[in-house]
Amino acid sequence: MANTSRAKMPEAAEVAAAFTGVLRGAGLDVSITQCLSFVSALDAVDFTDAKSVFWAGRATLTSDPDHAEIYDAAFTVFWGQFKGFDVNVLPTPPVEVMLATDDEGDGAQDGQEESDGPIIQVRWSSVEVLRHKDFSECTDSELEQLHQLMAGLRWTAQTRPSRRLKPTRRHTRRPDLGRTVRKALATGGEPIRRSFRETDRRPRRLVLLVDVSGSMENYARALLRFAHAAVVGRARVEAFTIGTRLTRITRELKSRDPDAALQAASESVRDWSGGTRLGETLRQFNDEWGIRGFARGANVVVLSDGWDRGEADELADQMERLHRVTHQLIWVNPLKHTPGYAPLAKGMAAALPHVDTFVEGHAYDSLERLAAVIGHRP
């Protein structure tokens, strides 16, 4: 009892991830490796041919002959919702799958007949497809769903050794004389129970530099939502926008209301959708904020497509200065996922030799991986 409405066929990787979720909901244990193999198989066959896709999935997503019936039923129901995909050429599955979306109830839909045969009910959410969708291709409602997902991102802050010491139960080379003497008062002045201290750790600072120039217009608001989630989700975060000038927006993004925070940040940024002078803005950041303290020992993340109207030599010099004082310098480029992409833009080519990690930033799943990279201790 599948949905009678048919959706437009999305990209192969997006729909493969969603179909894998349906199979898991039906009880099949599908691994990430199998899902990636399925995506590779789809690249090698005609994506609009039902039989080719059917056997590509059967060969990569199932490992037990007993799973064939469930796979056949799930395939017919899930892929039958897309326009131009004729699943009627496939054999009728011996069981039925009732596919419920995140907007439906658990019961049968209006106008559908009850089935006498066995039914497997699985739930599929459109969010699984949105996680992989390019921000530039999302509608306003889809972006709103993704913004809500960003608010729930889990942040794990890296830590660094602090100058402060803290009490510990372990025997270290740092005795805590004060606590040892106080304990000795209860034993006639004999230091029977000795106390020790160890180096404390504190969260490593995170600095986000978000490009809001005209070439980043399709991604800037989503990336600022990501910056807001970081500011309110973990400690010691600083956020700036870069374009033709540098603007600190940490205070504006501290509001728990994401819409109010983004509105306040937008009002404070005077070069929104303007030109790009990455070298000049990075020099200003290094001189006024970075070298003085914000970037020292911090994880610095530049979110930009690398298109620059300034001097490439200046950008390379400022990136080198920044790299010398940071713990980790990460560059996030929304264009990196594009097939055949190469960092040929002069800004990107000048900056890349001084970058520790170069990652994508075009969709929610790429930002989720970025959050994991930021929290990972190299």
C-alpha positions in Angstrom: 0.0 0.0 0.0 2.4 2.6 -1.2 1.8 6.3 -1.7 -0.3 6.9 -4.9 1.5 10.3 -5.6 4.7 10.1 -7.4 7.7 12.3 -6.7 10.3 13.5 -9.1 13.4 11.3 -9.2 16.3 12.9 -7.2 20.0 12.2 -7.5 21.2 8.6 -7.3 23.2 9.0 -4.1 20.3 10.7 -2.3 17.7 8.2 -3.2 20.1 5.3 -2.5 20.6 6.6 1.0 16.8 6.9 1.5 16.1 3.4 0.1 18.8 1.9 2.4 16.9 3.4 5.3 13.7 1.8 4.1 15.4 -1.6 4.0 16.7 -1.1 7.5 13.2 -0.3 8.6 12.0 -3.5 7.1 14.5 -5.5 9.1 17.5 -5.9 6.8 20.9 -5.2 8.2 22.4 -3.0 5.4 25.9 -1.7 6.1 27.4 1.6 5.0 29.8 -0.3 2.7 26.8 -2.0 1.0 25.1 1.4 0.5 28.3 2.8 -1.1 28.5 -0.2 -3.4 24.9 0.4 -4.4 25.7 4.0 -5.3 28.7 2.8 -7.4 26.5 0.2 -9.1 23.9 2.9 -10.0 26.6 4.9 -11.7 27.3 1.9 -13.9 23.7 1.2 -15.0 20.8 3.1 -16.5 19.3 4.9 -13.5 15.9 5.1 -15.2 15.7 1.4 -16.0 13.8 -0.5 -13.3 15.3 -3.9 -14.0 18.9 -2.6 -14.0 18.4 -0.7 -10.7 16.5 -3.7 -9.2 19.4 -6.2 -9.8 22.0 -3.6 -8.9 20.4 -3.3 -5.5 19.7 -7.0 -5.1 23.4 -7.7 -5.8 24.8 -5.1 -3.4 22.2 -4.7 -0.6 21.3 -8.3 0.1 23.6 -11.0 1.4 21.1 -13.7 2.3 18.7 -15.5 0.0 16.0 -15.2 2.7 16.1 -11.4 2.4 15.0 -11.5 -1.3 11.3 -11.3 -0.5 11.6 -8.3 1.7 13.9 -6.6 -0.7 11.5 -7.2 -3.7 8.6 -5.8 -1.8 10.4 -2.8 -0.5 11.8 -2.0 -4.0 8.4 -2.1 -5.6 6.9 0.2 -3.1 9.7 2.7 -2.6 10.8 3.1 -6.3 7.2 3.1 -7.5 6.7 6.6 -6.1 9.0 8.2 -8.7 7.8 9.5 -12.0 9.0 7.6 -15.1 10.1 4.6 -13.1 7.9 1.6 -14.2 8.1 -1.1 -11.5 5.2 -2.9 -13.1 7.8 -4.8 -15.3 9.0 -6.5 -12.1 7.5 -9.7 -10.6 4.7 -9.1 -8.0 6.3 -9.5 -4.6 4.8 -12.2 -2.3 4.5 -9.8 0.6 3.3 -6.2 0.7 5.1 -3.3 2.3 3.1 -0.3 3.7 5.4 2.7 3.2 4.5 5.5 5.6 6.2 8.9 5.3 6.9 11.3 8.2 3.6 13.1 7.4 1.4 10.1 7.6 -0.2 8.0 10.3 0.3 4.4 11.0 -2.9 3.2 9.5 -4.0 2.6 5.9 -4.5 5.7 3.8 -7.9 6.8 2.6 -9.1 5.1 -0.5 -6.8 2.0 -0.1 -8.1 -1.5 0.3 -7.1 -3.8 3.1 -4.8 -6.6 2.1 -5.2 -10.2 3.1 -1.5 -11.0 2.7 1.4 -10.4 5.0 2.3 -6.8 5.3 5.6 -5.2 6.4 5.3 -1.6 7.6 8.3 0.6 7.3 8.7 4.4 7.7 10.6 6.6 5.3 11.4 10.3 6.0 12.1 12.8 3.3 14.7 14.3 5.7 17.0 11.4 4.7 17.0 12.7 1.2 17.4 16.3 2.3 20.5 15.5 4.3 22.4 15.0 1.0 20.7 17.7 -1.0 22.8 20.8 -2.1 21.7 23.9 -0.3 21.6 25.8 -3.6 18.9 23.4 -4.9 16.7 23.5 -1.8 13.3 25.3 -1.5 12.6 27.6 1.3 10.6 24.9 3.2 13.4 22.4 2.7 16.0 24.9 4.0 13.8 25.5 7.1 13.8 21.7 7.8 17.6 21.6 7.4 18.0 24.6 9.7 16.1 22.7 12.3 18.4 19.8 11.9 21.4 22.1 12.4 20.0 23.2 15.7 20.3 19.6 16.9 23.9 19.0 15.9 26.1 17.4 18.5 29.3 19.2 19.3 32.3 17.6 20.8 34.9 20.2 21.7 38.6 19.4 21.5 40.5 20.1 24.7 44.0 21.4 25.3 46.3 21.5 28.4 45.6 24.4 30.7 48.0 26.3 32.9 45.8 25.5 35.8 46.2 22.3 38.0 43.3 20.3 39.4 43.1 17.7 42.2 43.4 14.0 41.2 43.3 10.6 42.8 46.2 9.4 40.8 49.8 9.6 42.0 51.6 12.2 39.9 54.8 14.2 40.1 52.9 17.2 41.3 52.1 16.9 45.1 49.2 19.0 46.5 50.9 20.3 49.6 47.9 22.3 50.9 45.4 19.3 50.8 48.1 17.0 52.1 48.7 19.2 55.2 45.0 19.6 55.9 44.6 15.8 55.9 47.6 15.4 58.1 45.9 17.5 60.8 43.5 14.6 61.4 46.4 12.1 61.9 48.6 14.0 64.4 50.6 15.8 61.7 51.7 12.7 59.9 51.1 12.9 56.1 49.7 9.4 55.8 47.3 10.3 53.0 49.0 12.4 50.4 47.2 14.4 47.7 48.3 15.2 44.2 47.5 17.5 41.3 47.5 17.2 37.5 47.2 19.5 34.5 43.7 20.6 33.8 42.3 20.7 30.3 40.0 23.3 28.7 38.0 23.4 25.4 40.1 24.5 22.4 38.8 27.7 20.8 36.9 27.4 17.6 37.0 30.3 15.1 34.6 30.4 12.1 35.2 32.7 9.1 32.1 32.7 6.9 32.3 34.1 3.3 29.2 36.2 2.6 30.2 37.5 -0.8 28.1 37.3 -3.9 29.5 34.0 -5.1 28.5 32.4 -1.8 24.9 33.8 -1.8 23.4 30.3 -2.2 25.2 28.9 0.8 25.9 31.8 3.1 22.7 31.7 5.1 22.9 27.9 5.6 26.5 28.3 6.8 25.6 31.1 9.1 22.9 28.8 10.6 25.7 26.3 11.1 27.8 29.0 12.8 24.9 29.9 15.1 24.5 26.2 16.1 28.2 26.1 17.0 28.1 29.4 19.0 25.1 28.2 21.1 26.1 24.5 21.2 29.6 24.6 22.6 32.0 26.9 24.6 34.7 29.2 23.3 33.4 29.9 19.7 34.1 33.0 17.7 32.3 33.8 14.4 33.2 36.4 11.7 32.0 37.1 8.2 34.5 37.9 5.5 34.0 39.5 2.0 35.2 43.0 1.4 35.5 43.6 5.1 35.7 41.7 8.4 32.7 41.7 10.8 32.6 40.0 14.1 29.1 38.5 14.7 29.7 36.3 17.8 27.5 38.5 20.0 24.6 38.5 17.4 24.7 34.7 17.1 24.5 34.1 20.9 20.7 34.4 20.8 18.9 31.1 21.3 16.4 32.1 18.7 18.1 31.2 15.3 15.9 33.5 13.3 16.6 36.4 15.6 20.3 35.6 15.6 20.5 35.4 11.8 18.5 38.7 11.4 20.8 40.5 13.9 23.9 39.1 12.1 22.6 40.2 8.7 22.0 43.7 9.9 25.5 44.0 11.2 27.1 42.8 8.0 27.5 45.6 5.6 29.1 43.7 2.7 26.5 41.0 2.3 26.5 39.6 -1.3 29.3 42.0 -2.3 32.8 41.4 -3.6 35.5 39.2 -2.2 38.9 40.3 -0.9 40.0 37.4 1.2 43.6 38.5 1.5 42.6 41.9 2.9 40.0 40.5 5.3 42.4 37.8 6.6 45.1 40.4 7.1 42.6 42.4 9.2 41.7 39.3 11.2 45.3 38.4 11.8 46.3 41.9 12.9 43.3 42.7 15.1 42.1 39.3 16.4 43.9 36.2 15.2 47.6 36.7 16.0 46.7 38.6 19.2 45.0 35.6 20.7 41.8 34.2 19.0 43.7 32.0 16.5 46.5 30.9 18.8 46.1 27.2 19.4 42.6 27.3 18.0 40.8 25.4 15.3 40.1 28.0 12.6 37.5 27.1 9.9 37.3 29.2 6.7 34.0 28.6 4.9 34.4 30.0 1.3 34.4 28.9 -2.3 37.9 30.5 -2.8 36.8 33.1 -5.4 38.8 36.2 -4.8 39.3 39.6 -6.5 42.3 40.5 -4.4 45.9 39.7 -4.8 46.7 35.9 -4.6 50.1 36.6 -3.0 48.5 38.5 -0.2 46.1 35.7 0.5 48.9 33.2 0.5 50.9 35.3 3.0 48.0 35.8 5.4 47.1 32.1 5.2 50.7 31.3 6.1 50.6 33.7 9.0 47.4 32.2 10.2 48.6 28.6 9.8 51.7 29.2 12.0 49.6 30.0 15.1 46.6 27.7 14.7 46.2 24.2 16.0 44.3 23.2 12.9 43.3 25.2 9.8 40.3 23.9 8.0 38.9 25.1 4.7 35.3 24.3 3.8 34.4 24.8 0.1 30.7 24.2 -1.0 32.0 23.6 -4.6 34.3 20.7 -3.7 31.6 18.1 -4.2 31.1 19.1 -7.9 32.2 16.3 -10.2 35.5 17.2 -11.8 36.2 20.0 -9.3 39.8 21.2 -9.1 41.0 24.1 -6.9 41.9 26.3 -9.9 40.5 29.6 -8.6 43.4 31.8 -7.8 42.3 32.3 -4.2 41.7 28.7 -3.6 45.0 27.7 -5.2 46.9 30.3 -3.1 45.3 29.2 0.2 45.3 25.4 -0.2 49.1 24.8 0.5 48.5 26.2 4.0 45.4 24.3 4.8 45.4 21.2 7.1 42.0 19.8 6.1 40.0 20.6 2.9 36.3 19.4 3.1 33.0 19.9 1.4 30.2 22.2 2.7 27.4 22.0 0.2 24.8 20.0 2.2 23.7 19.1 5.7 25.6 15.8 5.8 28.9 17.5 4.9 28.4 20.0 7.7 27.7 17.1 10.1 31.0 15.6 9.1 32.6 19.0 9.6 31.3 19.1 13.1 32.9 15.7 13.7 36.2 16.9 12.2 36.2 19.9 14.5 35.7 17.7 17.5 38.2 15.1 16.5 41.6 15.2 18.1 44.2 14.7 15.4 
